[in-house]
Amino acid sequence: MADTGRQTGGETLERTKLETREPTLFKVILHNDDYTTMEFVVEVLETVFHKGPAEAFRIMMQVHTEGQGLCGLYPYEIAETKVATVHELAQENGFPLRASLEES
């Protein structure tokens, strides 16, 4: 009867355990300024960050009263794209609205 197992020539076979890690998340933060309208900030939160009207209003008020507001946690590439999208929309509409990202 033939040996159907793997022959190793005397070496030991080891099974490697694959470990998946969650990607590092980054906070996307909107910053307050004296010129961007509250309506535009709510619109950005609804369109770019897919927030509902109540959540968008809450974050907008946080930006207005505290100087900044957390829009969400995203992997780096997505966070970077959202920040760029905010800056592009703000520039197209003549507002100085700024967003930033930081590691959470």
LOLO-912116 format. One record per residue (C-alpha): x, y, z. Coordinates in nm, 3 decimals. Layout:
BEGIN
R        x        y        z
R        X        Y        Z
...
This chain:
BEGIN
R        x        y        z
R    0.000    0.000    0.000
R    0.145    0.338   -0.100
R    0.200    0.608    0.158
R   -0.033    0.895    0.058
R    0.090    1.133    0.331
R    0.342    1.407    0.261
R    0.700    1.308    0.298
R    0.919    1.573    0.449
R    1.261    1.418    0.433
R    1.295    1.443    0.809
R    1.185    1.808    0.844
R    0.888    1.906    1.052
R    0.592    2.061    0.874
R    0.444    2.356    1.057
R    0.104    2.502    0.998
R    0.113    2.875    0.983
R   -0.173    3.047    1.153
R   -0.309    3.335    0.948
R   -0.406    3.629    1.162
R   -0.620    3.902    1.015
R   -0.600    4.247    1.164
R   -0.850    4.524    1.140
R   -0.712    4.830    0.959
R   -0.611    5.130    1.168
R   -0.896    5.377    1.173
R   -0.864    5.752    1.135
R   -1.097    6.021    1.266
R   -1.230    6.271    1.014
R   -1.289    6.604    1.186
R   -1.463    6.918    1.057
R   -1.331    7.253    1.183
R   -1.533    7.565    1.255
R   -1.483    7.891    1.069
R   -1.670    8.222    1.064
R   -1.787    8.204    0.702
R   -1.921    7.859    0.613
R   -2.297    7.843    0.657
R   -2.456    7.592    0.889
R   -2.672    7.471    0.600
R   -2.365    7.391    0.391
R   -2.205    7.197    0.679
R   -2.524    6.992    0.719
R   -2.530    6.929    0.343
R   -2.167    6.809    0.351
R   -2.239    6.579    0.644
R   -2.541    6.431    0.466
R   -2.378    6.386    0.125
R   -2.014    6.305    0.200
R   -2.055    6.124    0.533
R   -2.406    5.980    0.473
R   -2.547    6.115    0.801
R   -2.918    6.148    0.858
R   -3.061    6.498    0.905
R   -3.071    6.478    1.286
R   -2.715    6.342    1.315
R   -2.586    6.596    1.063
R   -2.748    6.878    1.261
R   -2.597    6.747    1.588
R   -2.246    6.732    1.440
R   -2.288    7.076    1.280
R   -2.384    7.222    1.618
R   -2.083    7.053    1.778
R   -1.858    7.210    1.513
R   -2.025    7.547    1.571
R   -2.009    7.545    1.952
R   -1.692    7.345    2.023
R   -1.482    7.438    1.721
R   -1.470    7.091    1.569
R   -1.681    6.781    1.527
R   -1.614    6.415    1.457
R   -1.766    6.297    1.128
R   -1.664    5.932    1.148
R   -1.389    5.671    1.170
R   -1.250    5.530    0.846
R   -0.949    5.340    0.712
R   -0.677    5.584    0.597
R   -0.753    5.587    0.225
R   -1.125    5.645    0.279
R   -1.061    5.916    0.541
R   -0.816    6.089    0.308
R   -1.070    6.081    0.024
R   -1.346    6.224    0.244
R   -1.121    6.510    0.359
R   -1.030    6.589   -0.002
R   -1.399    6.576   -0.102
R   -1.493    6.821    0.176
R   -1.220    7.063    0.065
R   -1.325    7.033   -0.301
R   -1.694    7.095   -0.225
R   -1.610    7.389    0.001
R   -1.389    7.548   -0.263
R   -1.651    7.498   -0.536
R   -1.908    7.673   -0.316
R   -1.679    7.953   -0.199
R   -1.644    7.841    0.164
R   -1.326    7.799    0.371
R   -1.454    7.483    0.546
R   -1.165    7.258    0.650
R   -1.149    6.895    0.750
R   -0.861    6.692    0.888
R   -0.782    6.337    0.983
R   -0.601    6.193    1.280
R   -0.529    5.842    1.396
R   -0.784    5.719    1.646
